[in-house]
Amino acid sequence: MKQKKQKCFPFIVADIETVILNNVLVPYAAGLLVVNPGDDVAAMDDQIDTYFCEDYNLIIPSLEERSTKMLVDFIERIAKLGSTHKGVKFTFRISHDSIDLMKFLASHMVEYTIKPLMRNKKLYQLSIYRKKRGNKKLVFHLRDSYTQLPNSLETLAKTLCPHLGSKGSIAHDEVQVSSLQENRAQLLDYMELDISLLGDVMLRAKSIYWTRYNVDIGVCLTLSSLAKKIYRMKYYDKNGWPIYIPSSNQDAFIRRGYYGGHADTYNPYGK
């Protein structure tokens, strides 16, 4: 595999916060940040775009409707950024609540189609399509940063960007619909810090891989695909040590020689 790219692309990091309403997770805040190679994320607090559902409470009475309006504005903003920043990749810290969030998006955002990429009940990517005249147009992909950097955001931040401080915390179980407006500043500060940390973590990880291997991790969906790309670009010697790939007929013939059997381990012990 030959090196094709001459530079790293900018990327977008984002986060969504949710609250439980009628046993369903409903998004109440969202935010995003555009990061370019070489940016100082620590000085970009004022560049984080935030959306808060209670900002719509004067015109929309229902929390679910306010949340839907907030998410539509959020996605429209991302779509606009994607059209002005060619090649931009969108990285999202998908949490353990991602399945409930996906259900909410699919059932409430009627203008869009949500297509998940999942394996073994793990969500790797959400593709967002806009419905238009019977067709679907891809707007962007939401990619989970955990598949590229498999560790907690708190640990990654301590390792890669300790100058930004530690990850904040809020009592998620105590966040109530009735207190959202009252705690607006605290909730948005918490989300903005997470976005800053994720932005700097991704920026520094991209810088490390680009400096060492000339590979932009933004083009790889998982850590294993990144490792394979680096191997094929930097270490695979096709002429000296080729990897033989059998044909379909050869593969079928070889597999007929595979049989199951016992594979037991015994640990003897005595008293």
Secondary structure, 3 states (H helix, E strand, C coil): CCCCCCCCCCEEEEEEEEEEECCEEEEEEEEEEEECCCCCHHHCHHHCEEEEHHHHCCCCCCHHHHHHHHHHHHHHHHHHHHHHCCCCEEEECCCCCHHHHHHHHHHHCCCEEEEEEEECCEEEEEEEEEEECCEEEEEEEEEEHHHCCCCCHHHHHHHHCHHHCCCCCCCHHHCCHHHCCCCHHHHHHHHHHHHHHHHHHHHHHHHHHHHHHCCCHHHCCCHHHHHHHHHHHHHCCCCCCCCCCCCHHHHHHHHCCCCCCCCCCCCCCCC
